[in-house]
C-alpha cells in the first residue's frame, strides 16, 4: 500500500516537472516571436518573468517531493517519537503544527526568493523585508488561532465516531464557507488597510452598477495593495450582509472609470451566474472525496508506516495527499472556471454598455501585471482558471 502511494506521488511530481519544462520551452520560443499586446521589450520581459517563476516552481516541486520522501520514510515516526504526552488532543496539536512548521521552514527560502529576487528584479515587489516578516508572523498567529480549535474538533470526531471522516468533512467545509464570510471584514484588514472609497462620483456609478444585478453590498472599499505589490486587482468578498466591493489602489490609479466599471461588471457576472456557489460545490466534492479516502485507509498502510492509526497521523496525511487530489481536480475545475470567465466577460460588456471598455481593461491588466499572454496548451489545461487573454479578447 505504501509503495502504491509513493508511486502515485512520484507520478504527480513527474507530471508537474514535465509541465513546467514544457511551459519554459514554449515561452523561450514564443517570446522571440512577433509580440502580442505588448511592445517587443515588454513581451520579452514578461516572458523572462514567467520563465523565472517556472524555474523556481521546479525547485519548489523538487522540495515537495523531498519532503514527501522524508515524512513517509522516517519523518512521521521521528516526529511521533519526539512528542511524548498522555493527552491525545495535545499530541495532535503538537504533531500537526510541528509538521506544518517544518514544511514552512523548508519552503520559506523559495517564498523569500520569489518576493525579493524575482519580483524585485521585474519591478513588482513594493514590500520591505520587515513587512514580509511581519506578514509571516501574522500568518503563523492566524494559523495557530484558527487552526487549534479546528484540529481539536477533528480530533474529537476521530476519537469518538466511526463516521468521523463525514463529520470532519462537514466541519471543514462549513469553516471554509464561514471564512469566506469573514475574510473581507475580519481577515483581510489584518494585512491591508481598507478605506471607504473617497471618489464619490465613482462610488455612485459603482452603486448604480450593483443595483442593476441586485448586489447588496456593505460598502465599497479601496485597499492599499501598492505597499506590497504593483499588480492590479479587484474582488467581491463575503456572503450576505458581509459582502464588500474591494478595489486595489493600483487598479484605481491605472484604469479609467469606464474600464474599472467594466472590470467590476465582469466580477458581478460571477455573482449573477452563481459562480461562487459552483466553485464551492467543486471544492466540497474534493474535500468529501479526500475525507472519505482518509477514513477508509487499509490497516496495512499504517503497519508499513510502522505507526499506529491516530488523529495526529490522519490529519497530517490529509495535508500530504491534498496536493495530489488538487492536481487531479484542477483540470475539471479549470474547464468550468474558464467557461464561467467567458460568461462573466459577456456580463461585464453588457453592464458597461460596450465591450471596448473591458477589452481595454484586459489589455492594461496584461501590460501592468507584465503577464505573458500565451501559454502551452497543457499548462493551460492543468493550471489556468482564466482563459488566455487572446481568447477573451476574441470572444469580446
Buried (B, 14 or more C-beta within 10 A) or exposed (E): BBEEBBEEBEEBBEBBBEBBBBBBEBBEEBBEEEBBBBEEEBBBBBBBBBBBBBBBBBEBBEBBBEBBBBBBEEBBBEBBEEBEEEEBBBBBBBBBBBBBEBBBEBBEEBBBBBBBEBBBEBEBBBBEEEEBEEBBEEEBEEBEEBBBEBBBBBBBBBEEEEEBBBBBBBBBBEBEEEEBBBBBBEBBEEBBEBEEBEBEEBBEBBBEBBEEBEBEBBBBBBBBBBBBBBBBBBBBBBBEEBBBBBBBBBBBEBBEBBBBBBBBBBBBBBBBBEBBEBBBEBBBEBBBBBBEBBBEBEEEBBEBBEBEBBBBBBBBBBEBBEBBBBBEBBBEBBEBBBEBBBBBBBBBBBBBEEBBBBBBBBBBBBBBBBBBBBBBEBBBBBBBBBBBBEBBBEEB
